């Protein structure tokens, strides 16, 4: 189990010092030339390293905030493998009874770092598992699907959720303009504007991989999987009115609650399960397993328990342990591979790339990101290489000081190809009736009448703020394809 001391640079100092460690008597003093007059001091001296260093560091304290998921909070804990899944995956952390230290971060997606925890927004749900085979990052959300399945749409979609280039204001036209032009988003829209849109606490929400991954066993056999992290505390939500009120009264309520829970010894936990699908099942499945806008029905693909996550330690320093933690879906371990999901493939590049920009090329040397196992490769130098730069060992494949190369798991050739055609082609999905089946079931079978009314009110309050009648009508048409009651009730509310 990790302790926050792992992430500090050394023991707490008992005496105040300069940044180079020299003792210094008074933090507030500055050197000035003395002119012998009692009430009139002389000019400041450039030789005063303590004062100049203080100002220079202050000017550089801020690093770029995350483009998305800027507002967040988190804690440390442990994953315990509670069930044997060696038939599915050979990753060592899944050996029954093993415990893996982790860091977990919860976040909103669209807002800036100072935005409110109770904004209506999907939530990031990320876990850094420090396994005996290296770090494995679960870069999940609190919804099982997402707004899109075409990776090139992602940057443009995020732009529409941010601020108008001219006014620098959030804009309902931008928001609904994108969604109404890309109807495959409606499943996620219905979840966002339903009760799950504003979780009541960080620990009162589930986490989902959303993407399809592959688990490989020791025999080289593989299956498609989706990972579910379900809250043992259950789920709960704020209404739109409660969320708006709390945004003004306590915009940091979720981070505050999580910190106070753990300080009191009330450790939140989640049960980790997987859905599995064989290649044959995937070929016969009604939906593409690479479509991020679709779920796998639990009746066909039931949850199989794997383990439990418990958060039991608050960070000692938010910046060091939460702001600098860097998750990437490409941080995988033996026994796990990505699928051909095009959005996942895009994220495999994008996440490490943004960390290199935000934290530097050696971001994985930062203590909260560093694996517990030794790192040995040919990456050298660069800004902030602080771990000895891997010493005197050559930075190429050397016979002078050779590295050991672990034996790779023997995997069927098909593991590197999904069941789709192996030729490269440009991909853009088309919307069809299947995109509205699951949202229709959500409306008809999951939402009760009170939940429906809240959903209608939530959407109406936001869509009604759009100035473009064309955008409103287009989005109403999308909702109408889900169920005519939705479009007619919203239309009546907003007078469209």
C-alpha positions, 0 to 999 in steps of 0.5 A: 500500500503506498504512503504519501511519503513515497512521493516526497523528495525527502524528510521534512526540514526542521530549519528554513533554507534557501532552495539550494539548502543553505540555512536562512534566518528570516523568510520575509527579509530582503537585502538593501544597501544601508545609507545610515538613515533610520527611516529611509532604506537604500536600494535592493541588492541584486546579490540577494539570491534568496529574494530573487529566487523567491520571485523567480520561482513564484513567476513560474509556479503554474504549469499548463492545466489539462486541456480536458479534465482540468478540475479534479481530486484524488487519493491513494489506495490499493487493488486486491485481486479477489477472484482467479481469472488466470483463464482470461489474463496473465497479468501478475496483478490478477493473481488471487490475493495479490495487492497492488498500490494505486492512485485514483483521480476523479475529474470533470471534463469541460471546466477549468481547474477552478470550476465547480465539482457539481457541473453537469458533465461526464466524469473522468475516473482514472486509476494508476496501478503500480504493478510488479510489471510496470504501471497500468493506467485505467483512463476511464469515465463514469459513463460506459459510452461516449459522445463519439466513435470517430477520433477526428471529431474529438478536438472539435467536439471539445471546442464546442464544450469550451468557450466561444472564441469571440466572447469567451463565454460558454455557448448553448448554440455551440454545444447543441450545434455539434450534438445535433449534427452528430446524432450518434452522441444522443446516447451519451447526451441522455445519460448526461442530462439524466440523473447520472449527470451530477454525481453526489460524491466522487465515491457515489459513481461507477467507472467504465473502460468504455473502450474494448481491450484484450486480455491474454492468458498464459497460453496466448489465448485472448478475449475482448473485455470491457472493465467495470468499476462499480461503487460499493457505496451505491450511486446518488445524484444532485438535481440540476437545482441542487448542483447550481446552488452548490456551485455557488456555495461550495464549488469544491464539495466533491474534493472536500468530501473525499478528503474528509471521508478518508481522514475519518477512516471511511474508506470508499471502495469499488468492485472491479468486474469484466465483461468478456466476448470471444472473437466469434461472439464479436463477429456475431454481435449486433453492434461493433465492439469498437463502437464507443457509443454502444454498451454490451448488454449485461444479459448477454455478457454478464459481469465477472468479478475480478477484485476490489479497489479501496482508497485509504490515504489522502495525498500530502501535497495536492500538486505533487500527487494529484495535479502531476499524476499523468494517466495514459491508456497506452500505459499497459502491462503484459497480458493486456492489449488495446483493440482496434477501437479507433478512438482508443487508438487515437488516445494511445498517442494523445495522452502521453503527448499532452503529458510531455507538453504539460509536465515534460518529456521525463514526466514518468520520472516524477515520483507519483508517476514512477513505476515501483519496478526499475526502468531500463531502456534507451531514453536519455537526457531531456528536461528534468531528468532527475533519476540519474539518467540511467547511469553509465549503461549505453543508450542503445542495444549494446553487447558491452553492457547488455540488457536482459530482454524478457520472453514475450508471451506467445500469442496467436497471430490474431491478437494483433489483428481484430476480426475486421479486414486487415487492410488500412482504410479511412473510417467514418461511421454512419448513423443508423437506427441501431444508434437509437435502440439503446437510448430508447430502452434507457427512456422506456425501461430505465427512467421512471416518470420522475427521472423522465421529468427531471431529464426533460427539465434539464435538457429544456433548461439548456437547449432552451438557451440556444439562440439558433432555431435550426439547431434546436429543431435538429436536436429535437429531431434527434430526440424524436428518433429516440422517442416522440415523447421526448421531443414533444415534451421538450418542445412544449417546455421551450416553445419550439 
